C-alpha cells in the first residue's frame, strides 16, 4: 500500500483525478491510510495503466519519480541518507528495499569499476521509476557532484532523449540488464546528512521489519536457477525441472500459474539474460554462445535473439563494446 499511496500522490501532482483513478480499481483514499496494508501487484498495475489511458504521460516512471518527494518511503529514505557515502547508501538500498513491500529489488555488483546497480522488477514502469529515483535522490543528497556513467534498459522508454536530459546521463536501450553504472570515485562521495547514531537506530527498526515480513514466493526464482543449470543440454522439459525441485509436474504448473508466469516464459528469460551477458562480458564466438544456451544450430539462436532484442547478436556485441 505504500507504493499505491506514493504513486497516487504523484499522480495528483501530475494533474490526475486521483479519487476517480482509485475508484476504477476498487480503492479509496481511506484505503491509503492503511499503512501496513497490502494489495496485489495486478491492482497496482491497473492503477498505473488507467492513469496512462486517461492522461498519457511520456516516460511515466520518470515523471512519477520527479513528483515523489523525499520521505515518501520514510524509513528507507533515511536509512540511505544517513549513510556515510554514496556506496554505503546503495548498500542500504539493496539490503532494505524489501521493507517497502514493493516487488522491486536492487543488486549491487561492486567488484569492478564502474559499479553496476542492477534493478529487478516486473514492469518497464518499475525499472524507469527506480532508476530515476536513485539518480534524483543521490544527486540531491551527495556532498559533491553525483553522476552516473549510464542507465541500461532492456525496453525502450517513450522518449529516450527526454530521459537523458532529465537525469543528465546516457540511456542504453535493448540492453541485457536493467540498472545503472556508477564510477567507484562517485561511490566514495560523502552523504551530506550522514549520521551514524541515527542510522544505527534506523537499522534496528528496519531489521525488525525484515524479521516480521513473510518470505517472498520463490518458485519462479527456483525454476530459473534449475533451468540455468541444465540449459546447456537444450531447454529442459518441465517434468525434469519439477523432479529437480521435488514437485510433480502438475503442482509446478499450478504454482507458476498462481504467480502469473508460465514455464516457457521462464526458459525464455534465462536464455535471454544469459545471451546478453555472454555477449557483453565474454569473448566467446556467437556459435559457442548458441551451443551454451542449448541451441542445436546458430540460425535458431539468431532468430530467438532478434525476437528478444530486435537486433542481431553481432550488432548487440558491437554496440555494447
C-alpha positions as CSV (number, residue, x, y, z in Angstrom):
1,X,0.0,0.0,0.0
2,X,3.0,2.3,0.5
3,X,3.6,2.2,-3.3
4,X,-0.1,2.9,-4.0
5,X,0.0,5.9,-1.7
6,X,3.2,7.2,-3.2
7,X,2.0,6.8,-6.8
8,X,-1.4,8.2,-6.0
9,X,0.1,11.4,-4.5
10,X,2.4,11.7,-7.5
11,X,-0.5,11.2,-10.0
12,X,-2.3,14.0,-8.2
13,X,0.7,16.3,-8.6
14,X,0.7,15.4,-12.2
15,X,-2.9,16.6,-12.6
16,X,-4.9,13.4,-12.3
17,X,-8.3,12.9,-10.6
18,X,-7.0,10.5,-8.1
19,X,-10.4,9.7,-6.5
20,X,-11.6,8.6,-9.9
21,X,-8.4,6.6,-10.5
22,X,-8.7,4.8,-7.2
23,X,-12.4,4.1,-7.6
24,X,-11.7,2.5,-11.0
25,X,-9.6,-0.2,-9.3
26,X,-11.8,-0.6,-6.3
27,X,-9.9,1.6,-3.8
28,X,-10.5,4.8,-1.9
29,X,-8.4,7.4,-0.1
30,X,-9.4,5.7,3.1
31,X,-7.6,2.6,1.9
32,X,-4.4,4.6,1.5
33,X,-4.3,5.3,5.3
34,X,-3.7,1.6,6.0
35,X,0.0,2.0,6.3
36,X,0.7,-1.7,6.6
37,X,-2.0,-2.8,4.1
38,X,-1.1,-4.9,1.1
39,X,-2.7,-5.2,-2.3
40,X,-2.0,-7.4,-5.3
41,X,0.5,-6.2,-8.0
42,X,-2.3,-6.6,-10.5
43,X,-4.3,-3.8,-8.8
44,X,-1.3,-1.5,-8.7
45,X,-0.6,-2.3,-12.4
46,X,-4.2,-1.5,-13.2
47,X,-3.9,1.9,-11.4
48,X,-0.9,2.8,-13.5
49,X,-2.4,1.6,-16.7
50,X,-5.6,3.6,-16.1
51,X,-3.6,6.7,-15.3
52,X,-1.9,6.4,-18.7
53,X,-5.2,5.8,-20.5
54,X,-6.8,8.8,-19.0
55,X,-3.9,11.2,-19.4
56,X,-0.9,9.8,-21.3
57,X,2.5,10.9,-19.8
58,X,5.6,10.0,-21.7
59,X,8.3,8.3,-19.5
60,X,5.7,7.9,-16.7
61,X,8.2,6.2,-14.3
62,X,10.5,9.2,-14.6
63,X,7.6,11.7,-14.2
64,X,6.4,9.9,-11.1
65,X,9.9,9.8,-9.6
66,X,10.2,13.6,-10.2
67,X,6.9,14.1,-8.4
68,X,7.9,11.9,-5.5
69,X,9.2,13.9,-2.5
70,X,11.9,12.8,-0.1
71,X,10.3,10.9,2.8
72,X,7.7,9.2,0.7
73,X,9.3,6.0,2.0
74,X,10.3,7.4,5.4
75,X,12.4,4.6,6.9
76,X,14.1,3.5,3.7
77,X,14.8,7.1,2.6
78,X,16.6,8.0,5.8
79,X,18.4,4.7,6.1
80,X,20.1,5.8,2.8
81,X,20.5,9.5,3.5
82,X,22.2,8.9,6.9
83,X,24.9,6.7,5.3
84,X,28.5,7.8,5.2
85,X,29.0,7.6,1.5
86,X,27.1,7.1,-1.8
87,X,28.4,3.5,-1.9
88,X,27.1,2.9,1.7
89,X,23.8,4.3,0.7
90,X,23.5,2.0,-2.3
91,X,24.2,-1.0,0.0
92,X,21.4,0.2,2.4
93,X,19.1,0.4,-0.6
94,X,20.0,-3.1,-1.8
95,X,19.5,-4.6,1.7
96,X,16.4,-2.7,2.9
97,X,14.3,-2.0,-0.2
98,X,12.3,-5.1,0.7
99,X,10.8,-3.3,3.7
100,X,8.6,-1.2,1.4
101,X,6.7,-4.3,0.3
102,X,7.4,-3.3,-3.4
103,X,8.0,-6.0,-6.0
104,X,11.4,-4.4,-6.7
105,X,14.9,-5.5,-5.7
106,X,18.3,-4.0,-6.3
107,X,21.5,-5.9,-6.5
108,X,24.9,-4.2,-6.1
109,X,27.8,-5.6,-8.2
110,X,30.8,-3.7,-6.7
111,X,33.6,-5.9,-7.9
112,X,34.7,-3.6,-10.7
113,X,34.7,-0.1,-12.0
114,X,32.2,1.1,-12.8
115,X,29.9,-0.4,-10.1
116,X,26.7,-2.0,-11.5
117,X,23.4,-1.3,-9.7
118,X,21.0,-3.9,-11.1
119,X,17.3,-3.4,-10.8
120,X,14.9,-6.3,-10.8
121,X,11.2,-5.8,-11.0
122,X,8.1,-6.7,-13.1
123,X,7.5,-3.9,-15.5
124,X,9.1,-1.1,-17.6
125,X,7.4,1.4,-15.3
126,X,9.1,-0.1,-12.3
127,X,12.6,0.0,-14.0
128,X,12.2,3.6,-15.0
129,X,10.8,4.7,-11.6
130,X,13.5,3.1,-9.6
131,X,16.4,4.1,-11.8
132,X,15.2,7.7,-11.9
133,X,14.6,7.9,-8.1
134,X,18.1,6.6,-7.4
135,X,19.7,9.2,-9.6
136,X,17.5,12.0,-8.3
137,X,18.0,11.2,-4.6
138,X,21.8,10.8,-4.7
139,X,22.2,13.8,-7.0
140,X,20.3,15.9,-4.3
141,X,21.9,14.4,-1.2
142,X,25.5,13.6,-2.1
143,X,28.1,16.0,-0.8
144,X,29.5,16.6,-4.3
145,X,28.6,16.3,-7.9
146,X,26.8,12.9,-8.3
147,X,26.8,11.5,-11.8
148,X,26.2,8.1,-13.3
149,X,28.1,6.6,-16.3
150,X,24.8,5.5,-17.8
151,X,21.4,3.8,-17.4
152,X,20.6,0.5,-19.1
153,X,17.1,-0.7,-20.0
154,X,16.0,-3.9,-21.8
155,X,13.0,-2.0,-23.1
156,X,12.6,1.3,-25.0
157,X,11.3,4.3,-22.9
158,X,8.8,6.6,-24.6
159,X,11.3,9.4,-25.1
160,X,14.9,8.4,-24.5
161,X,16.3,11.9,-25.2
162,X,14.0,13.4,-22.5
163,X,15.1,10.8,-20.1
164,X,18.7,11.6,-20.7
165,X,18.1,15.4,-20.3
166,X,16.2,14.9,-17.0
167,X,18.9,12.7,-15.5
168,X,22.0,14.0,-17.2
169,X,23.4,10.7,-18.4
170,X,23.2,8.4,-21.5
171,X,20.4,5.8,-21.6
172,X,21.1,2.5,-23.4
173,X,18.1,0.6,-24.6
174,X,17.8,-3.1,-25.7
175,X,20.4,-3.9,-23.1
176,X,20.9,-7.3,-21.4
177,X,20.0,-5.9,-17.9
178,X,18.2,-3.0,-16.2
179,X,20.0,-0.6,-13.9
180,X,22.8,2.0,-13.5
181,X,26.6,2.1,-13.7
182,X,28.4,4.4,-11.3
183,X,32.1,5.1,-11.1
184,X,33.8,4.0,-7.9
185,X,35.1,7.5,-7.3
186,X,31.4,8.7,-7.2
187,X,30.6,5.9,-4.8
188,X,33.2,7.4,-2.4
189,X,31.3,10.8,-2.2
190,X,30.1,11.6,1.3
191,X,26.4,12.0,2.0
192,X,25.6,15.4,3.4
193,X,23.2,14.1,6.1
194,X,25.4,11.3,7.3
195,X,24.6,10.4,10.9
196,X,26.0,7.2,12.3
197,X,23.9,7.4,15.5
198,X,20.6,7.9,13.8
199,X,21.5,5.4,11.1
200,X,22.2,2.7,13.8
201,X,18.8,3.3,15.3
202,X,17.0,3.2,11.9
203,X,18.8,0.0,11.1
204,X,17.5,-1.6,14.3
205,X,14.0,-0.6,13.2
206,X,14.5,-1.9,9.7
207,X,15.8,-5.3,10.9
208,X,12.7,-5.7,13.0
209,X,10.5,-5.0,9.9
210,X,12.5,-7.5,7.8
211,X,12.2,-10.2,10.5
212,X,8.4,-9.8,10.6
213,X,7.9,-9.9,6.9
214,X,6.8,-13.1,5.1
215,X,9.2,-14.6,2.7
216,X,8.5,-13.7,-0.9
217,X,7.2,-16.5,-3.1
218,X,10.3,-18.1,-4.7
219,X,9.0,-20.7,-7.1
220,X,9.8,-18.7,-10.2
221,X,13.3,-18.0,-9.0
222,X,13.8,-21.7,-8.1
223,X,12.7,-22.6,-11.7
224,X,15.1,-20.0,-13.3
225,X,18.0,-21.4,-11.3
226,X,17.2,-25.0,-12.2
227,X,16.7,-24.2,-15.9
228,X,20.1,-22.3,-15.9
229,X,21.8,-25.3,-14.5
230,X,20.5,-27.6,-17.3
231,X,20.2,-25.3,-20.3
232,X,23.4,-26.5,-22.0
233,X,21.7,-29.7,-22.9
234,X,18.9,-27.8,-24.5
235,X,15.7,-26.4,-23.0
236,X,14.9,-28.8,-20.2
237,X,11.5,-30.4,-20.0
238,X,9.2,-29.1,-17.3
239,X,9.0,-32.6,-15.9
240,X,12.8,-32.6,-15.4
241,X,12.7,-29.3,-13.5
242,X,9.7,-30.5,-11.4
243,X,11.7,-33.6,-10.4
244,X,14.7,-31.4,-9.5
245,X,12.5,-29.3,-7.3
246,X,10.8,-32.3,-5.7
247,X,7.4,-31.5,-7.2
248,X,5.0,-33.1,-9.5
249,X,4.7,-31.5,-13.0
250,X,1.1,-30.7,-12.2
251,X,2.0,-29.0,-8.9
252,X,4.7,-26.9,-10.6
253,X,2.4,-25.9,-13.4
254,X,-0.2,-24.8,-10.8
255,X,2.2,-22.8,-8.6
256,X,3.6,-21.0,-11.6
257,X,0.1,-20.2,-12.8
258,X,-0.7,-18.8,-9.3
259,X,2.3,-16.5,-9.7
260,X,1.1,-15.4,-13.1
261,X,4.1,-16.8,-15.1
262,X,4.5,-19.8,-17.5
263,X,7.3,-22.3,-17.7
264,X,8.2,-21.3,-21.2
265,X,8.4,-17.6,-20.2
266,X,11.0,-18.5,-17.6
267,X,13.0,-20.6,-20.1
268,X,13.0,-17.6,-22.4
269,X,14.1,-15.2,-19.6
270,X,17.0,-17.5,-18.7
271,X,18.2,-17.7,-22.3
272,X,17.6,-14.0,-23.0
273,X,19.6,-12.9,-19.9
274,X,22.4,-15.4,-20.5
275,X,22.7,-14.4,-24.2
276,X,23.1,-10.7,-23.3
277,X,25.5,-11.5,-20.5
278,X,27.7,-13.7,-22.7
279,X,27.8,-11.1,-25.5
280,X,28.6,-8.3,-23.0
281,X,31.2,-10.0,-20.9
282,X,32.9,-12.7,-22.9
283,X,35.0,-13.3,-26.0
284,X,33.1,-16.5,-26.9
285,X,32.1,-16.8,-30.5
286,X,28.4,-16.4,-31.2
287,X,28.2,-20.1,-32.3
288,X,29.7,-21.1,-29.0
289,X,27.1,-19.0,-27.1
290,X,24.3,-20.6,-29.1
291,X,25.7,-24.0,-28.1
292,X,25.9,-23.0,-24.4
293,X,22.3,-21.9,-24.5
294,X,21.1,-25.3,-25.8
295,X,20.6,-24.4,-29.5
296,X,21.5,-27.1,-31.9
297,X,22.2,-24.6,-34.7
298,X,23.2,-20.9,-34.8
299,X,20.3,-19.9,-37.0
300,X,17.8,-20.8,-34.3
301,X,19.7,-18.7,-31.8
302,X,19.8,-15.8,-34.2
303,X,16.0,-15.9,-34.7
304,X,15.4,-16.0,-30.9
305,X,17.9,-13.2,-30.3
306,X,16.2,-10.9,-32.9
307,X,12.9,-11.6,-31.1
308,X,14.4,-10.7,-27.7
309,X,16.5,-7.6,-28.6
310,X,15.2,-6.5,-32.1
311,X,18.8,-6.7,-33.4
312,X,21.4,-9.3,-34.3
313,X,24.0,-10.8,-31.8
314,X,26.8,-9.2,-33.8
315,X,25.2,-5.7,-33.7
316,X,24.4,-6.1,-30.0
317,X,28.0,-7.0,-29.1
318,X,29.3,-4.1,-31.2
319,X,27.1,-1.6,-29.5
320,X,27.9,-2.9,-26.0
321,X,31.6,-2.6,-26.7
